[in-house]
Amino acid sequence: MSDLAPPAWLWIVCTVAAASVQTLRNAMQRSLTEQVGTVGATHVRFLFGLPFGLLFLGLIATFTDLSTLQRSADFFLWTAAGGVCQILATALMLAAMREHSFVVSIAYLKTEPVQIALFGLVFLGEWLSAGGIAAILLATVGVVLMSMPGVRPTPARLPRAALFGIAAGAMFALSAVGFRGAILALGDGPFHARASLTLVVALAIQTSLLSAWLLWRDRGVLAAIFRLWRSSLVAGFAGALASQMWFLAFALQSAAAVRTLGLIEILFAQAVSHKLFAQGTTRREAIGMTLMVAGLAWLMLAAS
């Protein structure tokens, strides 16, 4: 059975939904980070997200024949690559944030959409239109402008900050391409079934790897996670729901387009920040935001 032709705009809805739920998840994880550390809070999204991923897949299985999906070695390799790269990306991002020039490193991290476009072409053969490429570049320039610090960074730390930031962006890019590749490897089955199965397998791999790591390195963190099971369940649900939306979008559109539109999460985060902390916006940030919004609007027109 093949996909019923979904509306051309559905990937946009899924991506915006993913970005909004991810903003909520990040807010939830902030308190968990203070109690179980960064690695523990990261593991919550996998460990407590997996049961909800299975629930989503089970619901889809009630009206979709999952046997039509072409599970193969390629599917598992793509999924494992995406899951491992996502974990490595998180570790590199944390290393970048430990630098004195951490804001600069995060600016380099925002080059992820451009790197996804390159990796998507190399590994998946996904060509983007000239308009799509221009839109991605415009949105990326806007985000980098918003992310760059208003003060000159420490010169001695800039190379390390840039290296960690670009490496983290590359790992996040490879992760998105890996998940997109896994979804495509499942064949022509319904897009929602392919997305949901890929999510479950990815979460299972990530849960196994990080659980093994914590059992070896810090069992106390695992114990603390389970003591905070109520908060962890809520964060896990939000993480699984956000991932479900990301994977549905990956099933409908190229990873480069999805992750570029996903930059809208920055606007959501800024809105929350302004509401909660009454923070102002500098001229540089306003210009960057304008360029980013223009790039996202152009991308939606080019990709629809």
Secondary structure, DSSP 8 states (H G I E B T S, - for coil): -------TTHHHHHHHHHHHHHHHHHHHHHHHHHHHHHHHHHHHHHHTTHHHHHHHHHHHHTTS-GGGS---HHHHHHHHHHHHHHHHHHHHHHHHHTSTTHHHHHHHHTTHHHHHHHHIIIII-----HHHHHHHHHHHHHHHHHHS-SS---GGGHHHHHHHHHHHHHHHHHHHHHHHHHHHHT-SS-HHHHHHHHHHHHHHHHHHHHHHHHHHH-HHHHHHHHHTHHHHHHHHHHHHHHHHHHHHHHHHS-HHHHHHHGGGHHHHHHHHHHHHH-----HHHHHHHHHHHHHHHHHHHHH-
